[in-house]
């Protein structure tokens, strides 16, 4: 007996759960999330937009992961910026047609 799998062929709007879960943190919430980690003592919040928070002063990648997961929000390191037209910081991108 085989199971039938159906895949959506068109993009759907985000679910209410996803929309409700995506909350832009305040500067104070970022600082509070970083407060107890020694690796984040030098944290500086550079910018917060609806897409991501940009921070500086991270000793390594791990504190950024912690903040991103603690807040449920994208956190970018100013020392390693995302590249325009590329997938994040990847050296590859999309060709213009």
N, C-alpha and C positions, 0 to 999 in steps of 0.2 A: 504494500500500500504506500503510495507516494503522497506527500503533502503538497498542496498548491500554495505558492507564494505570490503575493501581489505587491508590486512596487509602484509607488506614485511616480508619474511621469512629468508632473508639473510642480513648480515650487509652490509651497503653501506658506501662508503668513505664519509667523511664530505663534506657538500655542500661548494661551493665557499664562500657563505656568512659567514658560520661558520669559515672557514679558515681565511678569511680576518678580522673577528672580533677578533680572538684570537691573540693578540699582547703582547709579553713579554715586560713589562714596564722596564724602566731604574731605577736605584737607585734614580736619580734626580726626575723622575716622581712620585715615591712612596713618597718621602719627600715632594714634592709640593702638592700632594693630602692630606697629613697629616697636612700641615702647619697651617690651620685655626681651627683645632679642639684641644681644651685643653686636651682631653683624649689621644691625640697622641703626646704630647710634648716630651715624653721620648722614642719615636719610634727609634729603631735601625734596620737597614736593615742588616740581617745576610747573606742572600744568595738569588739569583734570578736565577732560572733555567727555561727551556722551559715549565715545568709543573706547578711551583708555586714560589711565593716569600715567604721567611721565614723571619719573623720579630720578634722582642723582645721588651719588654717595654710597652706592652698593659695593660691598667688598667682593662679592662673587654673584653667580647666577642663582644660587639657592635661596637667598633672602627674597629675591624677586618672585620666585615660585611660591614661597610661603605667603607673601602679600597677596599675590594673585588668587591663590586658593582660599585664603582666609576671608578675602573680600568678595569673592565670586565675580571679579571684574578684571579686565585686562590691565596689566601693569607693564610699562615699557621702561627700560633703562636708558637714560639720556646718553650714557657712554657707549651704548650699542644701538644706535637708532635704526628704526625700520626704514627700508629703502623704498622710495617712491617707485611704483610700478613693479615691485617685487613682492614675493611672498615673505612678509616679515623682514628678517635680516638675511635671507638667503641670497646667494650670488646669482640666482636664476630669476627670471621674470617672464613676462608675457611680451611677445613681439607685437608691435603695432602693425595693423593690417590696412 
